[in-house]
Amino acid sequence: MAAQLADEEIDALEPTFLGPTWLREQDRIWKLPERTLGWQIARWCAEFLKAEDGGPDASTREQLRFVLWLYAVDETGRFIYHKAVLQRLWGQGPALDLNLVCQSPSSSLGTFPRRSSALPAAIVA
């Protein structure tokens, strides 16, 4: 059986952060990528995704930073990151739409050819 920690011991624990999503500048503001397609992803989510109650889909600030870094590109337009993990306990805020982040950023974001039924069909490379 694991030993129980006192409240004071839990409060004294320092969190561990890996990756750029949690980096801060010297003035404590969040460090954001210089170039990213993430803002376009966030704009698309705000416009087209809806919450269960029909209202706008709301992501946390952490989730937004994660998407900004996931879709960060270098000065030649190539993706900087090709793999990512955001792991949280159940109930830690709204769920990030996994359709946006599960596919590799280096793959096609999808094309939508017309089918005979005139409904779009997504093709992901």
ABEGO torsion letter per residue (X at the ends): XBBBBBAAAAAABBBBBBEAAABBBAAGBBBBBABBAAAAAAAAAAAABBBAAGBBBBBBAAAAAAAAAAABBBAAGBBABABBBBBBBBGAEBBBBAAAAABBAABBAEBBBBBAAGBBBBBBX
